[in-house]
Each structure stands twice: as structure tokens, then as C-alpha cells.
């Protein structure tokens, strides 16, 4: 038997926000994987350990959750006014599928660190001490993100005392600005702040559908029998509930114009997201931390890759901030209504504060900038190994 040896590829395993992923410098990938296509997808699937019918990703770098089944490819940017191109691949766990349709806002926090450490940012733009401003071109969605990366003695400062709910240990704070996250597209694809979404077997649901950060469908938790304070165990152990959310997501995707038929939804797991909102209520987070109703403006619970997220996706936080700042959306109403430029929401792991600057241009709402703080840390650097036989000839 003539078996091909393993391929060795330089890589860095990083935490960004409440996610983890395998980061690559584009030029370190095999030549055939430096361009989009089946070879690249098969390579990344094998790196992560998918598809895995056991749902464990034991034979790969994935962590068997949507938050840890992620890959990132970075390169120097040719986009004017940008330092680095950031391409994100969400790897399905049980399917042979890499979803390139959206961004990962959490891993964005690690992009600046990787880019600086791997020489992708011009040295003249990186101070020995202070803050490096890294201009990121998010290649999946063609948007600008700015990361403010702390520097000490010429190195990225990764340790610190900034605490992020959903992450066990403190680290250095990385401030992230999502600049003009909607661009020239309509923030509300249907032109309405609130729509009635008809879902078979459910009826009409009032929803806010927004395309800021990542396309997201917001609905009131009470309308589908929930409180909005649920944790992962309350949702992810119930097959009927998961099917309900997926049905809402599929019909919402059609109404948003993201797909032509509900049958296409299963092939587009990463987008759109579904999230339920509720007025502020006290609850106990997944870590046992008491969250008081007076400390938050509202509760939000979001689905990611078919399951309730353990905290909050960064891109969904952009959608939450944008919708909260616009009077009349379900998110804004759940937060108490009125004008606001920031909101603190409760999620399963704790709370998060996000800010948004929005205005109306020719009668249409536009988000100028959404800001939040995350943290990031290198976990391991070296080489990943991929069996040669796993790749297309």
C-alpha cells in the first residue's frame, strides 16, 4: 500500500473573544490552497476534523462547537488604506462544508495580534509601546474593521486585567470598531423595522430583520414561549426547539433575500442568525454569576450553527447594537425604547456592552460605526498536520 505522508503547515491556534480558531498566513498554505476552491476547503475540513458523524472532531483541531470550529486566513492587503485581509471560514462539524458567507466578530479580536506578530503590518505603523491601529479588510463581507492592539516593548500585549464574560481568564483589552458595517446595502432588507414572518406550524411572528454585522432575525422570546433568560441546556437538549429555530431561520432567510427557497437554508448554516430578545430580567449565568435586571438593558439569546451560543457572536453583537440604536425595532423596544447610542445586554455567560453610531440618510438608516471591547491570546504556535491522502489529487 502506497500512502502519502502528512503535510506540515505553519499555523497558530488563537482565542479571539469567546471563540477559538486555527490561523494561517496565506503564503504558508500549500500553493493549491492559496486560492478558493475544493482543495482549500478539504484542507481546512481535515485540519479541524470534519465531517465527524460523532460530533466530537477528535481527529482535528476543532472543539466540537460552533465557537471552536473555525479557521482564519490572513494576508497583506492590496485594499487601499488597509493593512491585512481577513478571510474567515466557519467549518461545519458533521458535514463536509466550509461556510464563507460571513464574518466571525469574536475572532476579529485576534486578527491584529496575528498580523503584527507575523509581519503583515508595516513596521512603521506599529509602536514599541502604546496602541497599534490595525486596519482590517474583512474579505468575506467586504467591510472595514479597525483593531486597537496594545503593544509593550515591541510585542503584542496579550496579558492584562480585562474580563470578558464567556472567557474564564482575564487578558489585555482589544478595542474593535466595525466601520460602516452595512455599506451601501439596505440595513433592513424589507425596508421595515418590524415585519410579520409567516412560519408554517407557528403562524405570524413579529420580527426585526437587519443586515448589520451579520444578517440577523430578531424575535420576541415570549412569542415562542421563552423568557429570554435561557441557558444552553434549556435549548440545546430539545430537538423540537432546535427545529423550530431552524424553521424560523429558513423562512427568515428567504424573506431577507439571502436564499431563494427554504431548502437552501441547510447549505448556509452560518447566515442568517436567529436571536430572541426580552426586557431585562435577573438570571444566573452559566458560570453561576448572578446577573441583576438593573445591570442590563435587555436579554438576548442567539443561535449559531443550529445551537444556542454559549455567549454572543461578535457579529451578532454588531446587529444588536445597531438595532438597539434605532427607535422602533424589537431590540430597541425590549431595551426600553427611545434614542440610545449604547446598550448592555445579558447573554448566557454574562453581559456585554456595545455602542453604535447610526443616522438616517435619505430616509434610510445607516450604521456609521459599532464598537466593542474583546480580548485575544495566542494559545499555540507551530505546525498542523494533514494526511496527504485526505486531499484531492
PEFEN-V208077 format. One record per backbone hydrogen bond with DSSP energy under -0.5 kcal/mol. NH is the residue of the N-H (numbers start at 1). CO is the residue of the C=O. If there is no record, write none. Layout:
# PEFEN-V208077
nh=(NH	NH)
co=(CO	CO)
This chain:
# PEFEN-V208077
nh=(3	7	9	11	12	13	14	14	15	16	17	19	20	21	22	23	23	24	26	26	28	29	29	33	34	34	35	41	42	43	44	45	46	47	48	49	50	52	53	55	60	61	62	63	68	69	71	72	73	74	75	77	82	83	84	85	86	87	87	89	90	91	91	92	92	97	99	99	100	105	108	109	109	110	111	111	112	114	115	116	117	118	119	120	121	125	126	127	130	132	133	134	134	135	136	136	137	138	138	139	139	140	142	143	144	145	146	147	147	148	149	149	150	151	152	154	155	157	158	162	167	171	172	174	175	175	176	177	178	178	179	179	180	181	182	185	187	189	191	195	197	197	198	199	199	202	203	205	207	207	208	209	210	210	211	212	213	214	216	217	218	218	219	220	221	223	224	224	225	226	234	235	235	236	237	238	239	242	243	244	245	246	247	248	249	250	251	252	253	254	255	256	257	258	259	264	265	267	268	272	273	274	275	276	277	278	280	283	285	285	286	288	291	292	295	296	297	298	299	300	301	303	304	305	307	309	317	318	319	320	321	322	323	324	325	326	327	329	333	334	335	336	337	343	345	345	346	347	348	350	352	354	355	356	357	358	359	361	364	366	368	368	369	370	371	372	374	376	377	379	380	382	384	386	388	390	391)
co=(1	386	384	382	23	380	12	21	377	19	375	16	67	14	70	12	21	72	24	74	25	25	26	30	30	31	32	37	38	39	40	41	42	43	44	45	45	93	51	52	57	47	48	68	65	65	89	22	87	24	85	83	79	135	135	75	137	73	85	71	99	69	89	90	97	95	90	97	98	103	104	105	106	107	107	108	108	110	111	112	113	114	116	115	115	122	123	125	151	149	131	132	147	133	134	145	84	136	143	86	137	86	138	138	179	136	177	134	145	175	132	147	148	130	155	128	152	150	156	171	164	162	158	374	148	173	372	146	176	370	144	177	368	178	367	182	365	187	188	207	195	205	196	197	203	199	199	197	195	205	218	207	208	216	187	214	181	212	210	273	208	216	275	206	277	220	220	221	222	221	231	231	232	232	233	235	237	238	239	240	241	242	243	244	245	246	247	248	249	250	251	252	254	253	253	261	262	264	265	215	215	303	217	301	219	299	297	291	283	289	348	285	283	290	292	293	344	344	278	346	276	274	307	269	304	302	313	314	315	316	317	318	319	320	321	323	325	326	329	330	331	333	332	354	343	352	298	350	311	347	345	343	371	341	369	356	366	364	361	359	357	366	357	178	355	176	174	172	15	13	13	11	9	7	5	387	388)
